[in-house]
Structure formats: structure tokens, C-alpha cells
Amino acid sequence: MKTFDTAPAPHLPARRSVRELMGLVLLALVPGTAAHAWFFGPGVLVQALLAVAFALAFEAAMLKLRARPLRPFLGDLSAPLTAVLFALSLPPLAPWWVAAIGLFAAIVFAKHLYGGLGHNLFNPAMVGVAVVLLCFPREFTQWLPPAGLDPALVAPGLLDSLRAILTGELPAPWRWDMLAQATPLDTVRTLANEGATLAEIRGAPLFGDFGGRGWEWVANFYALGGLFLLWKRVIPWQVPVATLGTVVLVALPFWLYDPDLHPFPLQHVFSGALVLAAFFIATDPVSGCTTPRGRLLFGAGVALLTLVIRRWGAFPDGVAFAVLLMNCAAPWLDRVSRPRIFGEGKAP
């Protein structure tokens, strides 16, 4: 017989604390983060730790300015979660000041200037990503090649990655002109604009079965963490299903019409940050929708905007901008999609 935890009278279901929810999300990120570090080097872990340090520092400073107690808010794990989601969007060897500026925008502007946790209109991590992406586009071109792409080229180790992040210089024998590579999405965009077909583009060793080499495995492990969150009922199912399902449904007819011009739907899913966004970012209960139909519309909107930005926008992956634009629409979506109250609209 299945039983459920209950709180004291009136015996409502026990509610999870903010710390417990944030901790479960951080735990679910572990498989994807480990895969990310496996394919792209330990710089990913250094970026995460550095981002957490900056986030906690800015969080403490803002709490002090707002005359709020430090311990309960620093211990709720919301700032570390924002930091980790931000760090996973950065190139592994991005300079330290990119994280500092991005987390300043995320914690100070997107979170505390709106009133703190629970009051922010926009997803703080995506605000940070959008700010540094717009201000420092060159730093976002310095991606490392995935492990196994070139057996003769070994990614920098932990100490060398730390040195590159803190000083901006790579020790011999590495050089940026050897290591820095475009992401699969950027490669598709650039070569397609030069007239190459997708069959020719996907013949490059940078690509795997569906998405980019390494990237598709990272997405698989993020999906594994997302399924864990669904199992634990931390996130609603409507957002990830609508996000990933809409991408497949919209991209499929275009691919069937001309596969040399339009990517296979799963290439969209397993390239870039779409899976991470579907399970960990678009499901934010504060900046997203709260009604079931609103969540479906929100996820579908994130998917459509991502595809539009990837196709016609100035950036190869538009997930951060898609989420922020849908954050603007979330209150209206909740308003028009709320369930009708029993008896509403009937004459007295």
C-alpha cells in the first residue's frame, strides 16, 4: 500500500523547503556536469566553483544592503544553483571576469533589484548569460574541442585550466589557435551560409550520431537528471515535454521537405543547450508559468523562439534569449490559460 508524507493537522501534504528543492536540482545536474567535464576538460568544474564563489559574494553584499539576515538566504542554495546553470553555459576556459560580470547581472540586477528570491521576473542565470554573450561575443568563440576529436590534441589539465581562466594565457604546448573551435551549431550556421549542404557539413568529425560529438552525450546526461526531477516531482512535466516536443514537431516537416537545407529534428535537440533549458531553466517556477496549459504554451514558445533565433538570429544558439522573452509573456499566459472556476460566468 502506497503512503504519503503528511504534515501535522490539517494533514496537508508535506511541503519541501527551498533548500531541499534547490539541492535536488543541483544533484540532478551532477551527471550532465560530469559528462561536460569529461568531454571538455576540468575547466568546466573550475568555472562552476568560481561562479558559485561570485554568486555567494554578490548575494551576501545585497542581503547586507537590504538589511536581510545572511544565514537563511545564503543557505537556501538558490545562488549556487544560479551560478552553476550560468557556468555550464560558458566556454570552459573563459576568463574569470566573464563569470564575475555575468553573476553580478544575475544576482544584483535580475534577482535582488526585483525583490529577491520569488519576485524576479526573469530567470537570473539566463540574464547573466545574455549580458556576457552580448558584451563579450569573442570570448564565447573559445570553445575546446570535445575529447576524442583529435587523439593528438589533449585538453589542458586542472592546473593549466585554472591558469588559463585566471590569467587568460595558455601554457605551452597549447595555443588558442589550436584549441579554440566553433560549436556544432555555429559550424552548421557558418558552412550553410557558405552554400554547403547538411550532408557535407555533418561529414565533419565534429558531429556525432545526432548532435555534435560530445555535446549529444552531455545532453543525454542532462536529460537523465531531468527525468530524476520529474520522478521526484520537483518540476512539472508540461514544460520539458512541450519544449522538446515542439522542436521535433516543427523541425520534422522542414527536414522531410529538404534534408540538405534543414537539420534533422534530433540534431536541434541534441545540440546546444536545449535539453538543459527544457529540464532545468524553463521549468523555473518563479519566472515561468504556473497553470498547466500555461506551462505547455511556455515550453512551446521557448522551442519556437529557439528555432527562429538559430535560423535567422545573430547567435547560433538562442536558448537564453528565448527563455527571457517567454519570461515576459509568462504572466499573460497564466492569465489567459487559468482553469475556469466552477460556476464562473453563470448568472446568480
N, C-alpha and C positions, 0 to 999 in steps of 0.2 A: 504494500500500500504506500503510495507516494505522499509524503508530508511536506509542509512548507513552513519555513521560519515565520514566526509571528512576533509582533511587538506586544507590550503589555496592553491591557484593555484600553480601547475597544477592539483589540486583536486585529489591527490592520497589518498588512504585510510589512515585514521589517525593511526599512529603507537603508540603502548603502550610503556611507558617508562620502563626501567629495574626495577625501584621501584614498578611500578604497577604490572608487571608480577610476581615479587617475592612475592608481597603482596597477589596476588590471589592464588599462590601456598601455601603460609602459611595459608591462610584462608581455602583452601581445605583440609589441614592437620588437622584442628580442630576436625572434627567428629572422625577420627581414633585415634587421640591423646586422646580425651576424653574417648573413649572406652578402649584404652590401660590403662589409669589411673583407670578406673572403675574396670577392671578385675585384674590389677596387682599393684594397690596401687598408692599413690601420689608420690612415688619415681620417677615415670616417668616424672612428671612435674618438680621436683627438678633437675633431670638430664638435662632436656631441658633448664631451666633457667641458670644452671651452665655452660652448653655448650655454650649458647649464650654469656655469660659474657667472657668466654675464647676466643671465636671466635672474638669478638669485640676488645679485648685487643691485640690479635696477629695481627689482621687486622690493627689496629692503629699503632702498632710498625713497621710493614712492610711498611705501607704508609709513615711513618716518615723517615725510612731508604731510601726509594726510592724517597724522596722529592716530594711526591704527596699530593694534598690537602686532608684533612681528611673528611670534611663535605660531599661532594658529594658521596664519596665511602663508608663511614660508613653508610650513609643514604639510600643506594640503596637496602638494605635488603638481599644482596647476602650472607653475612657472617652469619646472623641469620638463613637463610634457610639451609645452610650447617650444622650449629650447630644442628638444630632441627632434620634433617634427620640422623645425626650421633647419637644423643641422643636416638632416637627411636630404634636404633639397639643395645643399651646397656641393660644389666640387670638392673632393676630398682634401685638396691642398690649397684651398682658398685662403688668402691672408687673414690673420686674426681680426683685423679691423672690420672686415666684412661682417663677421658674426657680431661684433660689438655694435655696429650701426644698425644691423637688422634687428637685434634683440632690443635695442633702445626704442626703435619704432614699434616693435611688437608689444613690449611691456609698458612703456611710458604712454605712448600715443593711443595704440589700439585697445589697451586694457584699462589702465588707471584713469586716463582722461575721460573715459566713458563711465567711470564709477567703480571699476574693479571687476572681479570675477562675477559673472552672472548678469552684467549690464552691458557688455561690449556688443556693438552692432556687427562688427567684422571679426573674422577669425584672426587672432593675433599673429599666429605663425605665418599665415599667408600674407598678412600686411608686411611683415618683415621680409619675406621672400620677394614680394613685389617691389618694395623700396630698393633693395640691393640689386635686384635684376634690372630695374630701370636706371639706377645710378652707376652701376659698375658692370656693364654688359661684357667687357673684355675678360673680367675675372671668371665669368661663367662659361668661357670657352676653354678653360684649362682643366678639362676632364682627363682622367687617367684611362688608358686602355684597359679593358677587362682582362682578368687572369686567363691565360691560355691563348690569347690572341696572337702573341708573338713570343715563342719559347725563349728567344734570345734576349727579351726585354723583361726584366724583373722589376716590379714596382718597388718604390722606396720602403724601407722598413719603418718601425715605430719611431726611432730617434731621428732618422732622416726626414720623416714626415713632419715631426714636431718642429724640426729646424726650418723646413720649408714654410710651414704655417706662420711661425713666429718672425722669421726674417725675410720671407719672400724669395729666398735663394735655395736652389737645389744643389747639393754637393755632387762632385764627380762620382760616377760616370754619367749621371742623369743630367739632361738638359730639357728645358721646356719644349724646344722644337722637336725633341724625340718623344716626349711623354704626352704632351697636350694633344687631345684628339676631340673631334666633334662627337656629340651623342648620336645614336642611330636616327632620332627624329630630325636632327639638324642635317645629317648626311642625306637623308631622303629628300628633305626640302631643297638643299643646295643642288644636288645632282638632278633632281626632277626639273628644276628651273633651267638647268643647262641642256635639257632635252633627253636625258637618259630615261629609259623605261624602268618600271619597278623590278622587272625580272633581272635586268642588268645591275640595278642597284643592290638587290638582295643577293647577288652573287659574290659580293664582297665578304671577306672573313669577319667583318664587324657584326654580321647578322646571324642569328640562330634559327631555331625552328619557326618561331612566330615573330618575336621582337628582336631586340638587339642581343648579341651574345653577352651573357651575364645578367643583363637587365631583365630578361624574362624569368630567370630563376629568382632574382630578387623580388620581382612582382609575385611569383608563386608563394614565396615565404611570407610576404605581407598579406597575401590572401589567406594563408594558413592562420596567421594571427587574427585576421578579421573574422574568420569562422569561429575562432575561440571566443571573440567578443560577442558574436551572435549567440553562441551556445550559452554563455553566461548572462545573456540578456542585458548587456551593457549598452549596445547600440541597437536601433531599430532596423529591421530587415529591408524596409522600403527604400532607403537611400542607396545602399550598395547595389541592390537589385535593379533599381531604376537607372542608376548611373551606368553600370556595365551593360545592362540590357539595352538601353537606348543607343549606346555606342555601336553595339553589334547590329541592331535593327536598322539604324540609319546608314551605317557604312556598307552593309551587305548588298543592297541594290546597286550602289555605285560600283562596288567591286565586280559584281556579276556583269554589269554593263561594259566595263573596260578595266580588266585587272592590270593592264600595263600602266594605267594612269592613277588608279585609286587603290590604296593599300587594302589588304585582306583585313577584315574586322578585328581579328585577334592580334594583328600587328599593332593596331591602335591600343588595344587593351594592355598588351604586354610590353609596351614601350613608354618611356617617360614615367610620370608619377600618377597615372590614372588609378591604378589599384590602391596605392597608398591613400589617395584622396577619397576614393569611394568608401573605404572602411574606417579611416582614421581622421579625416579632415572634414568632409562634407557631412559627417554624422555628428558634428559638434551640436549639442542640444541648445546652446545659448544663441549662436549666430545662425542656426538653421531653422527649420520648421518644426512644429510640434504636432500638427494634425497628421493623421495617416495619409490622406490624399495630398496634403501639402508637402510631405516628405517625398512622395513619388514625383510630384512636379518639380521639387527642388533638385532631386537627383537627375531627372531628365534634363533640366536646364543646365546643370553643370556639364553633363555629357555633350549637349548640343553646342554650348559655348566653347568647350574644349576643342571639338572638331572644327568649328568655324575659325578659331584662332590658329589652330595648327595649319589650316588650309590657306587662310587669307591674312592672318595677323603678322606682326613683325617678329614674333618669337616662335621657336619651333614647338614648344610645349606651353599650352595656355591654361593649365590647371589652376594655378594660383589666381589668375585674373578671372577665370570662370567662377571659382568659389566666391570671390569678393563681389562680383556682380550679382550673383544669386543671393548673397547675404543682404544686399539692398532690397531684393524682391521678397525676402522671406516673410516680413510682417504682412504684406499684401496677400501672399499665397495662403498664409494661415487664415486671414480674414475671409477670403473667398472660398476656402475649402473646409471650413469648420463644419462638423456634423450638425444637422438640424436638430434642435432640441424638441423633444416630444411635445406635441401640441402647439409648436411655434407656427404662427401665421393663421391659426384658426380663430374664428370670431368667438368672443366670450358668450 
